[in-house]
Amino acid sequence: MTEMLIGGEPVGSGRTIGVVNPATGEEFARAPDCDETALDAAVLAAGEAWPGWRADAAARRERLAAAAAALREAAGELAPVLTAEQGKPLREAEAEVARAAARFQHLAELEIAPDVMEGADGERVHVHWRPVGPVAAIAPWNFPLQLGAAKVAPALAAGCTVVLKPSPYTPLATLAMGRVLADVLPPGVLNVVSGADPLGERLAAHPGIRKINFTGSVATGKHVAAAAAPDLKRLTLELGGNDAAIVLDDADVDAVADALFWSAFANCGQICMAVKRVYAPAALHDDLAEALAERAAKAVVGDGMDPATQIGPIANRPQYERVSGLVAEALAGGARAAAGGGPLDGPGFFFAPTVLAGAEAGMRIVEEEQFGPALPLVPYRDVEEAVALANATPYGLCGSVWGTDAGRAAEIAGRLECGTAWVNGHMRMSLAEPFGGTKHSGLGVSGGPWGVRAHCEPFVLHVPAP
């Protein structure tokens, strides 16, 4: 059992939760189930560490760089744990550790200077960005380390301290990451707790927390917001998406099929910003379905520890059952399985990569975020219809448009109601750019200086003219 990190010290618990390997469907480890006493201790430690941590920005940047180096050195330890509890191929787990390290390194090199402007009567107005205080970082199970780092690193860069809680499905790699970072961060600056629900709700409601950074479902995000309301805690909520890809009538099907396929099926389709539905012109629909189906049939599905594996299992049983139900319902409603169509035989939560041709608006797999290896294709008559269908959703995270005429595609992409859009690609994103959603896809922004300032409040100082 991996221990929690509270105040720089490893802490166990009299209670534990089981952790299941999705490749086998069997429990293989146990993790601490944080009780109220331990949670109070973690929040207290963050509060006590905050004054010292916020005082020296240069020292913080040095520590963040050291954290990046420590994660890079620990990749061989962290990646196999991540694959065992989440299911993704080992090389993708290694890439996730590298991305987490890169985020710490990026923020170690980013300096947030005060803004200076001219005020009334020649005054100089200095706008300083002050950290809000201890942060609750609540990370999901699809990218535990990458999204954990995406919450922890900007909070630390801003001068906040953190209590990090991973999903109860994937606690082990995050607890191990906390142990690695304990060697380079002052005690209490980062605390890592694990446990079953309602631990996240208790953390979000804790009076010692001043900001919540949460990634998860819309329904849970609403509960988090409600828990934050009594204390007027600051919020960053990334609540997933139902990203649309519009393929235009001038698209070269063979040229876009590979990128489009992996934009939907990477990490077994379990990415908030992955393609979740494709709108194809009626004249290209069958050719596109066939091209995607060929790639689905060739994709190697298996245990993430096998070097040949390209797509691992769905990460947990509830999600496996949800995807199974959505696909079965779509097939019963008239969609056609151009590839896949259901679970694979054997142990674990393996599901055949599924391409659903002839899907229709109104099907739940089109209207909802399936978050798994199943992609519906919806035929359309004209571009106006495609844009209207793409925007007819409460989600608004990302989207993309695919076609030979990049200028035309960019104009159409600019009409999508989402936070980020691409032309002839999807999920390309640097650490320097802002990332956030519209509508039910969330509140606030992460990435670059925007993500750091999201953990701050402005302090305005007026200085008289000399």
C-alpha positions in Angstrom: 0.0 0.0 0.0 1.4 3.4 -1.0 1.1 6.0 1.8 -0.4 9.5 1.6 1.8 12.6 1.8 0.8 15.0 4.5 3.1 17.8 5.7 6.0 16.2 3.9 5.6 12.9 5.7 4.2 9.6 4.5 1.0 8.8 6.3 -1.0 5.6 6.2 -4.6 5.0 7.1 -6.6 2.4 9.0 -9.0 2.3 6.1 -8.1 1.2 2.5 -9.7 1.0 -0.9 -9.0 -1.6 -3.6 -7.4 -0.7 -6.9 -8.4 -2.8 -9.9 -6.2 -3.6 -12.9 -8.5 -2.9 -15.9 -6.6 -5.4 -18.0 -7.7 -8.3 -15.7 -10.7 -6.9 -13.9 -9.1 -8.0 -10.6 -7.9 -6.0 -7.6 -4.1 -5.9 -7.4 -3.4 -3.3 -4.7 -4.9 -1.2 -2.0 -4.6 2.5 -1.3 -5.3 4.6 1.8 -8.8 5.8 2.4 -8.3 9.2 3.9 -10.5 9.9 7.0 -11.5 13.4 8.3 -8.6 13.6 10.7 -6.1 13.0 8.0 -7.8 15.4 5.6 -7.8 18.1 8.3 -4.1 17.5 8.8 -3.4 17.8 5.0 -5.3 21.1 4.7 -3.6 22.4 7.9 -0.2 21.5 6.5 -1.0 23.4 3.3 -2.1 26.4 5.3 1.0 26.5 7.5 3.3 26.1 4.5 1.7 28.9 2.5 3.3 32.0 4.0 6.8 30.7 3.4 6.1 29.3 -0.1 4.4 32.5 -1.4 7.3 34.8 -0.2 10.0 34.0 -2.8 9.1 33.6 -6.5 12.7 32.9 -7.5 13.0 30.1 -5.0 9.7 28.7 -6.2 10.9 28.5 -9.8 14.0 26.7 -8.6 11.9 24.1 -6.8 9.6 23.7 -9.8 12.7 22.9 -12.0 13.9 20.4 -9.4 10.4 18.8 -9.5 10.6 18.5 -13.2 14.0 16.8 -13.0 12.8 14.4 -10.2 9.8 13.3 -12.3 12.0 12.6 -15.3 14.3 10.5 -13.2 11.3 8.6 -11.7 9.6 7.8 -15.0 10.7 4.2 -14.8 9.1 3.9 -11.4 5.9 5.8 -12.1 4.9 4.6 -15.6 4.4 0.9 -14.8 2.2 1.8 -11.8 0.1 4.1 -14.0 -0.4 1.4 -16.7 -1.3 -1.2 -14.0 -4.1 0.9 -12.5 -5.3 2.9 -15.6 -4.7 0.4 -18.5 -2.9 2.7 -21.1 0.1 1.3 -23.0 3.3 1.6 -21.1 4.9 4.0 -23.7 1.8 6.3 -23.3 2.3 6.1 -19.5 5.9 7.1 -20.0 4.8 10.0 -22.2 2.4 11.1 -19.5 5.1 11.3 -16.9 7.2 13.2 -19.4 4.4 15.6 -20.0 3.9 16.1 -16.3 7.6 16.9 -15.9 7.5 19.3 -18.9 4.7 21.2 -17.3 6.7 21.8 -14.1 9.7 22.8 -16.3 7.6 25.2 -18.3 6.3 27.0 -15.3 9.7 27.1 -13.7 10.7 29.2 -16.6 7.6 31.4 -16.6 7.8 34.6 -14.6 4.6 36.5 -13.9 5.6 40.1 -13.5 3.3 42.9 -12.2 1.4 44.9 -14.8 2.2 48.6 -14.8 0.0 51.2 -16.4 -0.6 55.0 -16.2 -3.4 56.1 -13.9 -5.1 59.4 -13.3 -2.9 62.5 -12.9 0.2 60.7 -14.0 0.0 58.0 -11.3 1.7 54.7 -11.9 -0.7 51.8 -11.3 1.0 48.5 -10.4 -1.2 45.4 -10.6 0.3 42.6 -8.6 -0.9 39.0 -8.7 -1.3 37.5 -5.2 -1.8 33.8 -4.6 -5.3 33.0 -3.3 -4.1 30.4 -0.7 -4.4 26.6 -0.3 -5.8 24.9 -3.3 -7.8 21.7 -3.6 -6.7 19.9 -6.8 -9.0 17.0 -7.8 -7.8 15.0 -10.7 -9.6 12.4 -12.9 -8.7 8.8 -13.8 -7.9 9.2 -17.5 -4.6 11.1 -17.1 -3.9 11.0 -13.3 -0.3 12.4 -13.5 -0.6 14.7 -16.4 -3.8 16.4 -15.1 -2.6 16.2 -11.6 0.5 18.2 -12.7 -1.7 20.5 -14.7 -3.3 21.5 -11.4 -0.4 21.4 -9.0 2.3 23.1 -11.1 0.4 26.4 -11.9 -0.8 26.6 -8.3 2.7 26.2 -6.9 4.0 28.7 -9.5 1.5 31.2 -8.3 2.6 30.8 -4.7 -0.3 28.6 -3.5 0.0 25.4 -1.7 -1.9 22.3 -2.7 -3.9 19.3 -1.4 -4.1 16.9 -4.4 -6.7 14.1 -4.5 -6.6 11.6 -7.4 -9.5 9.5 -8.5 -10.2 6.4 -6.3 -9.8 4.4 -9.5 -6.2 5.6 -10.0 -4.6 6.6 -6.7 -1.3 4.7 -6.8 0.7 6.6 -9.4 -0.3 10.0 -7.9 0.6 8.9 -4.4 4.0 7.7 -5.8 4.4 11.1 -7.6 3.8 12.8 -4.3 6.6 10.7 -2.7 8.9 11.7 -5.5 8.1 15.4 -5.2 8.5 15.4 -1.4 12.2 15.2 -1.9 12.3 18.6 -3.7 9.4 20.6 -2.2 9.2 22.1 1.3 7.0 20.1 3.7 3.3 20.9 3.4 3.6 22.7 0.0 2.2 19.6 -1.7 0.0 17.1 0.2 -1.6 14.0 -1.5 -4.6 12.2 -0.1 -6.5 9.3 -1.5 -9.9 7.7 -0.8 -13.4 6.9 -1.8 -16.2 9.3 -2.2 -17.2 11.6 -0.5 -13.5 12.6 0.0 -13.5 15.0 -2.9 -16.7 16.7 -1.7 -15.2 17.0 1.9 -12.0 18.5 0.5 -13.9 21.0 -1.7 -16.0 22.1 1.2 -13.1 22.4 3.7 -12.9 25.9 5.2 -9.1 25.9 4.9 -9.3 25.7 1.1 -9.5 28.9 -0.9 -9.6 27.6 -4.5 -10.7 24.3 -6.2 -9.3 23.1 -9.5 -11.4 20.1 -10.6 -11.6 17.9 -13.7 -14.4 15.5 -14.1 -18.0 15.1 -15.2 -20.6 17.9 -15.4 -22.7 16.4 -12.7 -19.8 16.1 -10.3 -18.6 19.6 -11.2 -22.0 21.0 -10.2 -21.6 19.3 -6.8 -18.1 20.7 -6.5 -19.4 24.2 -7.3 -22.2 23.9 -4.7 -19.7 22.8 -2.1 -17.5 25.8 -2.9 -20.4 28.3 -2.8 -20.8 28.8 1.0 -17.2 30.0 1.4 -17.1 31.7 -2.1 -14.1 29.6 -3.1 -12.5 30.4 -6.4 -13.1 27.7 -9.1 -11.5 26.2 -12.2 -13.8 23.4 -13.5 -12.9 21.4 -16.6 -16.0 19.3 -17.2 -15.3 17.3 -20.4 -16.7 17.7 -23.8 -18.5 16.1 -26.7 -16.1 17.4 -29.4 -17.3 17.5 -33.0 -15.2 16.9 -36.1 -16.7 18.3 -39.3 -15.3 16.7 -42.5 -15.8 18.9 -45.5 -16.8 17.8 -49.0 -13.3 18.6 -50.3 -11.5 16.4 -47.8 -9.1 13.7 -48.9 -10.4 10.7 -47.0 -7.2 8.8 -47.1 -5.2 11.8 -46.1 -7.2 12.6 -43.0 -8.3 9.1 -41.8 -5.2 8.3 -39.7 -5.2 11.6 -37.8 -9.0 11.5 -37.4 -8.9 7.9 -36.1 -6.3 8.5 -33.4 -7.9 11.9 -32.5 -10.9 9.7 -31.4 -9.3 6.5 -30.1 -6.1 7.6 -28.4 -6.1 6.5 -24.7 -9.0 4.2 -25.6 -11.1 7.3 -26.4 -10.8 8.5 -22.8 -9.7 12.0 -23.4 -11.9 15.0 -22.6 -10.7 16.8 -25.8 -10.8 13.8 -28.1 -13.1 13.7 -31.1 -16.4 12.2 -29.9 -18.6 12.6 -33.0 -17.9 13.1 -36.7 -20.1 14.9 -39.2 -19.4 13.7 -42.8 -21.0 14.9 -46.0 -23.4 12.3 -47.3 -21.3 11.7 -50.4 -18.2 10.9 -48.3 -19.8 9.2 -45.4 -19.4 5.6 -46.5 -15.8 6.0 -47.7 -14.9 7.7 -44.4 -16.6 5.0 -42.4 -14.7 2.3 -44.3 -11.4 4.1 -43.9 -11.8 4.5 -40.2 -13.1 0.9 -39.9 -9.9 -0.4 -41.5 -7.8 1.4 -38.9 -10.0 0.1 -36.1 -9.7 -3.4 -37.3 -5.9 -3.1 -37.5 -5.4 -1.4 -34.1 -3.8 -3.8 -31.5 -5.9 -4.0 -28.4 -4.4 -5.6 -25.3 -2.7 -5.3 -21.9 -0.8 -2.0 -21.7 2.3 -3.9 -20.5 2.6 -5.6 -23.9 4.8 -3.5 -26.2 2.6 -4.3 -29.2 -0.5 -2.8 -27.6 -1.9 0.4 -29.2 -5.2 0.6 -27.3 -5.6 -0.7 -23.8 -8.8 -1.5 -21.8 -11.4 0.9 -20.7 -10.1 2.1 -17.3 -12.9 0.9 -15.0 -16.0 -1.2 -14.9 -18.6 1.6 -14.7 -17.2 3.3 -17.8 -17.0 -0.1 -19.6 -20.6 -0.7 -18.8 -21.6 2.8 -20.0 -19.8 2.5 -23.3 -21.3 -1.0 -23.8 -24.8 0.3 -23.2 -24.4 3.3 -25.5 -23.1 1.3 -28.4 -25.8 -1.4 -28.0 -28.5 1.3 -27.9 -27.1 3.0 -31.0 -27.1 -0.3 -32.9 -30.6 -1.0 -31.8 -31.6 2.5 -33.0 -30.3 1.9 -36.6 -26.6 2.7 -36.6 -24.3 0.2 -38.2 -21.1 -1.2 -36.8 -18.5 -0.6 -39.6 -16.0 -2.0 -37.1 -16.2 -3.4 -33.6 -19.6 -3.2 -31.9 -19.1 -4.6 -28.5 -16.9 -6.0 -25.7 -14.0 -8.4 -26.5 -14.0 -11.9 -25.0 -11.8 -12.6 -22.0 -11.0 -11.0 -18.7 -10.6 -7.2 -18.2 -12.5 -4.3 -19.6 -11.6 -4.6 -23.3 -13.9 -3.2 -25.9 -13.4 -3.5 -29.7 -12.6 -0.1 -31.3 -16.0 0.7 -32.8 -17.0 2.9 -35.7 -20.7 3.5 -35.9 -21.8 4.5 -39.5 -25.2 6.1 -40.1 -25.6 7.5 -36.6 -28.2 10.2 -36.1 -28.8 13.3 -34.0 -30.8 12.3 -31.0 -28.9 9.0 -30.3 -27.3 9.2 -26.9 -23.9 8.2 -28.2 -24.1 11.4 -30.4 -25.6 13.7 -27.8 -23.6 12.6 -24.8 -19.9 12.2 -24.1 -19.2 8.4 -24.4 -15.6 8.6 -23.2 -14.6 5.3 -24.7 -13.5 3.6 -28.0 -16.7 4.1 -30.0 -17.1 6.8 -32.6 -20.4 7.8 -34.3 -20.4 9.1 -37.9 -23.4 11.4 -38.8 -24.1 12.2 -42.4 -25.1 15.8 -43.3 -26.5 17.6 -46.4 -24.6 20.9 -46.3 -22.2 22.8 -44.1 -24.8 24.9 -42.4 -26.5 21.8 -41.1 -23.1 20.4 -40.0 -22.3 23.5 -38.0 -25.7 23.6 -36.5 -25.5 20.0 -35.4 -22.0 20.5 -34.0 -23.2 23.4 -31.9 -26.4 21.8 -30.8 -24.9 20.5 -27.5 -24.5 21.8 -23.9 -20.8 21.0 -24.2 -18.2 23.4 -25.7 -14.7 22.2 -25.1 -13.0 21.6 -28.5 -13.8 21.0 -32.1 -12.2 20.6 -35.5 -12.8 21.0 -39.3 -11.1 18.8 -41.9 -10.7 19.8 -45.6 -8.3 20.5 -48.4 -9.0 24.3 -48.5 -7.5 25.3 -45.2 -8.8 28.9 -45.4 -12.4 27.7 -45.9 -12.0 25.1 -43.1 -10.6 27.8 -40.7 -13.6 30.1 -41.4 -16.0 27.2 -40.5 -13.9 26.3 -37.5 -14.3 29.8 -36.3 -18.1 29.3 -36.0 -17.8 26.4 -33.6 -19.0 27.2 -30.1 -16.1 25.8 -28.1 -12.9 26.9 -26.3 -10.4 25.5 -28.9 -10.7 24.5 -32.5 -8.3 23.1 -35.1 -8.0 22.7 -38.8 -7.0 19.3 -40.1 -6.0 18.1 -36.7 -7.3 17.7 -33.1 -5.7 17.7 -29.6 -2.5 19.6 -30.7 -1.8 21.9 -27.8 1.3 23.6 -26.3 1.9 24.3 -22.6 2.0 28.0 -23.3 -1.6 28.5 -24.6 -4.8 28.9 -22.7 -7.2 26.0 -22.4 -10.8 26.2 -21.3 -14.4 25.4 -22.3 -17.6 27.2 -22.9 -21.1 26.2 -21.8 -21.2 23.1 -19.6 -17.6 22.2 -20.4 -16.4 24.3 -17.5 -15.4 27.5 -15.8 -12.0 29.2 -15.9 -8.9 28.5 -17.8 -5.6 26.6 -17.5 -2.3 26.8 -19.4 0.5 29.3 -19.7 0.3 32.6 -17.7 -3.6 32.3 -17.7 -3.4 29.2 -15.6 -1.0 30.7 -13.1 -3.1 33.9 -12.7 -6.2 31.7 -12.3 -4.7 30.9 -8.8 -4.2 34.6 -8.0 -6.2 37.7 -7.2 -5.1 41.2 -8.4 -3.7 43.6 -5.9 -3.7 47.2 -7.3 -1.2 49.7 -5.9 -1.3 53.4 -6.9 2.0 55.3 -6.7 2.0 59.1 -7.1 3.9 60.6 -10.0 7.3 61.8 -8.9 
